[in-house]
Amino acid sequence: MRKILKKISLVLALVLVIASLFTGCTKTRTSVSTSNGKNGLSPVTLKMYLLGDKPKDFERVYAEVNKLMKQKINATLDVQFIPWGDLNSKYPLLFSSGEDFDLIFTAAGWCFYNQIATSGGFLELTPEMLQKYAPNTWKYEPKLAWDQAKVNGKIYMVPNDQKEYGYNVIGVRGDLMEKYGISDIKSEADLEKYYDAILKNEKGIVPIVNGGGQNLEWPYLLEGNEFAQVRGTGSEPLFVYKITDSSGKILSIVDTPEFKDYVLKMRELAVKGVWSKNSISSKETRDDAFKAGRAASMVWNLGTVSADVTTMNKEHPEWKARVVDIHPGVKKLINPYTNNGIAINANSKNPERALMAIDLLRYDRDIHDLATYGIKGVHWEPVGDTQYKLLPGSVNFSEINNSSWGWHTHINRTDANQPEIVKQLTDKWTKEDLVHHPLEGFTFDDSKVKNEMAAINNVVTQYGLPLNLGMISDPIKGIETYRQKLKAAGLYKVLEEIQKQADQYMKEHK
């Protein structure tokens, strides 16, 4: 997925407030009257929510998906999209309003999984249900994935079954690098030299847009310093641990010297004009301007950046778009399996059929390829059994733009034309930089501190985001005010609860 994000910093504040509106218990279904297969199944329509903007050919592709779904389980999918700009408000409201739907994308750490699960919004998935209605999923999903998906000992999502790095890289314009004599970008200093050249010489192109320092927060503050965010603590990385420290000590990021350095650097870049002053209100995705030629860089995970670079070099080969890693050699974690997945609404009237549909999206080769890559011969063509090649029609539907991350599994194909640097980087990371940490699969349960989390995230919105974007004229004073406001909102009460749960998790997962 995955892959996924824009302006998620406001997400948890709203979801935690709305979560208080939820009532009732999480539902569990362990027995039903339907049987696997079309025979004996009445026809149903399953409503599913995905993220982002609907691709132009989506209905055309899903007409084919539904033909196969109808044949196999007598069900069709009615897919709705939640635009990135509406994600913060619409996603949690689907549950608090009691909307009638069946399936929805979710993810631990960045897309509401723990918050909705602890509020009773997702259906509990028992081993009996999974074995009966999603047998391939049960067969292929690693045990660790199910363990990572557990919230208070229960499973509420079907996670991916493939490993991926969530580490952020930078997409840049190779033609602009050549134009200004920049041979490579391997550090923050190199990137800033590139930005300076753009600011000084280019008109109509800005160094980076949509969030600017907010997007740079991950490579500059977290990954470059070998911090990992505690999953389940919201979109803003306030609670972290050092991935090279196996003690499991949880830190408040705002109390670290690295946070001060980051805030000062973001102020410096903002004053230079590296990003627009209206970044805080932009609704573009973080790669829109880069793909359109209006920005000289983008920040996202390796999969997304490489996919965008591939598309750009096909449409504009003269741009020579490329992927760069500004922190070579820093230690890295692999994403947990729960970084992308699908959950079932606790109020679904057809949870068993929904599980059947998930199983088909994940492991039925014809349905999986359709829902992931589009129509063969129109949007893509296979290259052997494990790769694919994009066709001109992919601009209207492709893995890049259709929100298929929820059913990514080991049968996914790789893009035959992806930049060589992708394999080079992942091979190097796995060989030299990969580390494991006792807390890499841990997700915080915020049920005991929901009020504090809501208050904290209000503070983040009011005082934290302006610091990220370099909008505070006196950043040192701004940091102190931010810390005081966070403390008053309950930061250290939450930190204490996280540490308590983390300690218990480490005892149980020795």
N, C-alpha and C positions, 0 to 999 in steps of 0.2 A: 501496500500500500501502500500500497498502499500507499501514503505518498502525498500524500497529502494535505500547506494550510494557510488560511488567511485570517488574521485578526482574531485568533482563538483566545486571545488574552482576556476577552470579556465573557467567555463562555461560562466559567464556573460560577461567577457571581450571580448570573441569572438563573442557572440551573439549580443552584442551592436554594435560592429564594423560592423558586417555583416548586422545588421538591417538597417544601413544607406543606404544599397544598395536597400532596398525594395522601390517600388513605387506603387502608386495607392491607392485606398481606400479599406476598408474592405467590403466584399460583403454581401448582404442580399438576401435571397430567401424567398418570402412570398407566391408564388403561383406556382404550377406545374401541369403537366397533368396526372401524374400517380395516381393510386389509391392504398390504402392499401390492402395487400393480393397479392397472386401470379397472379390471373386473371387480365389481362390487363397490366401486367408488362413485359417489354422485359428483357431478361437475361442480367445481368451485373456482372462484377468482381470488387469487392471493394478492393483496395490496402490499407493495414493498417500497420503502423509502431508501434512496441513495443520495449521495452528496454531490454538489457541484451544479453545473449547467447541463441540461439535456443536449446531447449531440444531435446534429441535424438528421442523421439517418437512424436515430434510436428506434422509432416506431417500426421502420422497415425491418430492422434486425430482429426486434422482439416479436414481430409477426412470425418469423421463422422459429425463434425460440419457443413460442407458444404452441406452434404446430407439434413440436416434439414433446413438450410438456403435456399437451392434451393426450397424445398417444400413450405416454408412459404412465402418467398418474392422474389423468383426467382433470388437470388444473391449468389455469393460465395466470400469467403475472401481469398485474396492473402496476407499473412502476412510476413513482413520482420522485421528483428531485427537490432537494433542499438547497437552494443556491448558497454559495459560500457567504454572501453578504447577509443572509437570513439565518445562518446556522445557529448563531448565539441565542436567538429568540425562538425560532420555530421548532428546533429539535426537542427541547424539554416540554414545550407546550403541547406537542403531540400526545404526551403522556398525561400531563396535568389536565388536559381538556377531555381525556377519554376517547380520543379519535379512534375510529374503527379501522385498524390495519393489522397486518400479520407479521411482516418482516422488516428489519431495518439494519443498516450498517452501524457498527459500533466499534470502539477500540478502547483499550485500557490506556489511561494516561492522557489522551488527547480528544477523545470523542465520547465522553459521558458514561462509559461502561459502568464503573463502580458507583457513580452517583445515581444512575437510574436503577441499577440492580438493588442497591440498598434502600431505594424508595419504593420498591415493589412494582416497577414498571416492566421488567423483563420476566418471561416465563422461566422457571427452573427447568433445566434439562437433565433428567435422570439417566443413569446408565441404561436402564431398561428401555426408555424411550429411544435413546440414540441407537442402541443395538437393533431395535425393531424397525425404526423408520428411517434411519440414516446409517445403514450397515457399513458402507464404504468409508464414511467419515469415522465411524468407530474403529474400523480396521486400520486406517492409515494415520489417524491423528496420534502424534506421540503422547505418551503418558504425561510428559512434562507440560505439554500444551493444556491438557485438562487441569493439571494442578495449578497452572498459572491463571486459568479462567475461574478458579473457585473464589467466591466471595462468601465469607463466613461458612466455608465448607461446602458450598453449593455452586453448581455450574449454571451460568446464565447466557453463555454465548458459544458459538462454534468458531474457534479461532482458526487462523491459517495453519497450514502444516509445513510451511517452508521457512527457512531462516533467512533473515535479511539484515543488512546494516542500516541503521537509522541515521548514521553519521552524515553531517551536512558538508556538501562541497559547493563550489562556486562555478557557475556558468559564465563564461566571458567571451568576448569577440576577438578571435585570433587576428583578424585584419587590423583591428585597432592596436593590438599589441605590436604587430609588425610596423605599423605606421609610426609608432612612437618609440621604437627601439627597445621594447620590453620582451626579452627572450623567453622568460618563464615567470610564473607566479607561484611561489612556494612558501610564502609567509604573509603575515599581515602587512608588513612593510612593503612587500612587492605589490600587494593588492592596492594599497593606498597610493603608491607611485602611479599605478594604472589609473586610479580615480583622479589623481591630480592632473594627469595628461588629458583626460576627458574634459574635466572642468575648464582647463585652460584653452583648449583648442577646438572642442566640438560644439556645434550649435544644433539644437534639436535632439540631442542625446544627453541624458543624465546618467551619472554613475550607477544609481540603483533607486528603485521606487518602491512604493507600497510597504511602508513600515520601516524601511531603511535600517536604523539601528535595532529595531525590534527583531528583524530577521537576522541581523548580525549577532544578536545576543547568543545564539547557539554556538557558532564557531568561535566568537571572540571571548565570551564569558564562560560557557560551559565546556564544550568539547576541547577547546584549546588549553584549558586548565585541568582536563581529565575529571570534570565533575559529571555526575549523572543525576537527573531529576528523579525524585521519588515519585513513582507512578501513582495516580489517583489523587494527586495534590493540586490539580488544576492545570491550566495551560501555562501560567507564568511560573517559571522554575524558582520558587522561593525556598524549597526544601530539597537539599541535594546531599550526595555522599561522594567521596573520592573513590573512583573505581580502582585505584591502586592501594586502597586501605581496606583490608578485609575485616577490620574491627566492627564495621557496621555503624559507625558514628554518623548521625544525621546532623547536618549543618544548616543554619539559616544563611542563605546566600548573601543577604544584605549586610551581614556582620563580617564578611570576609574582605580582605584587602583586594582580592580580585574584582569584587563588585565595584569598589571605588575606582579602580583603574579603568574598568569598562565604561562606567558612567562618564568619566573625564574624556575618554576617547570618543564616545558618541557625541559629546558636546563639541569637541574639536571638529569632527566630521560634519556635524550639522551646520556649524558656523561657516564652514567652507562651501556648503551647499551640495553635499554629496547626495542628499535626498530632498524631496519637496517638503515644504512646511505643512502641507495638507495631508501628509502621509497618514496621520492618525485617523482621518475620515475616509480614506480611499477604500473603495470596494472592489478594486481589481485584485485578481490573484497575484501572487508574488512573481509569476513568470510572464504575465500578459505583456508588459511593456518590453521585456527582453525579447520575446518572440516577435514582437511587432517592430523591433529595431529602434525603439524609443529609449531604451536603457542599455547600458553597457555590461550589466551583470545581473545575476539572480542567485539566490541562496535557497537550496532545498536539498533533499536527500539524493543520493547517487542515482537511484533509479529514475526519479523525475527529471533531474538535470540532464542525464544522458539521453532520455527520451526526447526532451525538448531540443537538445543539441542536434540529435539525429534528424528531427523534423526540420529544423532551421537550415541545416546544411543541405537538405534536399531541396528546399524552396529558395534558399539564398546561399548558394555555395561560396559566393564571394565574401560572406561574413566570416567564414572559417571558425564557426563557433566551437568552443572546446570546454572541457571539464578540467578544473584545477583544484588541488587540495592545498589549502594554505597552512595546514598543520601536519605535515608528513612526520610520522614517527610517534605521534601521541597514541596512547593506549585507547582501545575501543571495545565497546560491548556490542554483542548482537542483539537486535530487538527481540523482545519476548514474542511468542507466537500470537499473543493477544493484541499485538499492535494493530491488527486488522481482523475483522470478523463480522459475523451476522448473528443477530439476536431475534427472538420471537417476542412480540408484544404479549404481555401477560393476559390481555383481554382478547387475544386472537380466538376466533371461532373455529379455526382450522389448524391448530398447532401441529397435528400429525402430518397433514399434507404439506405444511410449511417445512417441516423437517425433511420430507421426501424431496421437496424442491431444492433445498440446500444441498442435499446429497447429489442431485443431478447436476447442479451448477458447479459443484466441486470436481466431480469425477466422471460424469458422462462426457466422453470426448467430444461428441458433436455439439451438445448443449454448451459445454464449457468453452469450446472454441468460438461458437457463435456469440455468446454473451461477453466474451473477453476481447475478441479480435474483430468480430463482425462477420460479414458474408464472404465466404471464400470466393476469390476471383473478382470481387468488387472492392473490398477493403484490405484484403491481405491474401497471401498465398503461402502454403507451407513450404518449408525448406527442410526436407527430411522429416523425421518424426519429432524433433525437439526444438526446431527453430521456425521462424516465420519472417516474411518479408512484406513490408507495407506497400500497398498499391496507391495510386493517386486518390482513390476514393476514401482513404483512411483519414483524410482531413475532416470527413463527416462522421466517422466512427472509428475509434481505435482504443487500444488498451490505455493510452495516455489520457483520454478524455471521457471515458464512460463509467468511471467509478466502480470498476469490477474488483477492486482490492479485497472485498469481503469474501470472495471465493477463490483467492489465489492459493494454489496448492502445488505439490511437486510435479503435477502434470503440465504446469505452465510452460509455454514455449519461450525462448529467448529471441530477441530481435537479431536477425542475422547481420544487420547493418549497424548495430550499436557500436559506439566508439571503442577502439581497442583498449583505451585507457580504463574502461570499466572492469574488464577482466584483470588487467594489470594491477589496478588498485585493490580489488577484492582479494586477489591471490596474495598480494603483499600484506594486506591487513590481516588475513587469516594466518599467514606464516609468521609475521613479525610483530603485529600490534594487538592481536586479539587477546583479551583477558576475560576471565569470568569472575563474578563477584557474588557473594552469598545473597545479595539483595536484588540481583538482576531480574528475578521473577516475582518480586514482592510488589503488591499493590495496596496502598493505604485504604482502609475502611474509615470514611469520615463521618459515620453515622452518629458518633458521640460528640462531634464538634461542628455540626453543620452550620450553626448560627455564627460561630467564629470564622468558619471558612467563607461564609457569605460576606461578613464584615471585612475580612481581609481582602477579598477580591474587589470590593468597592474601593478600598484604599489603593489597590493596584491600579485600578482604572483612573482614579483621580490623581494619584501622586507618582505611581510607578511608570506608567507608559510615557508620560512626558520626559522622565529621566532617560528612558530607553531611546527616545527620539531626539535627545539633546536639546529639548525645548526650554530647559530651566537655565536661566542666565547665571545663577550661582549654584553649580552642581553640588558643591560640598555642603552648603546649607540645605539643598534639596534632599540630599541623602539623609541628613540628620532628621529632617522633618518626616521623611518617608519611614525611617526606623521608628520614630516616636508614634506615628499613626498606626503602624503595623502592630507595635507592642500593645497599644490601647485596644486594638481590634481583637487581640487574643493570639498573636503570633506564637508566643512561647507556650501557651497552653496546647496549641496544636502541635508544636514541635515535640513537646513531652509525650503526647499521645502517639505521634508517629514513631518516636524512639521506642516506646513501650511495645508497640506492635512489631516493629522491626526486630527487636531483641527476641520476641517470642517466635517470630518467623524463622530466625536463624537457628533457634534451638530445635525447632520442628523439622528443619531441612538440612541437618548436618550431613 
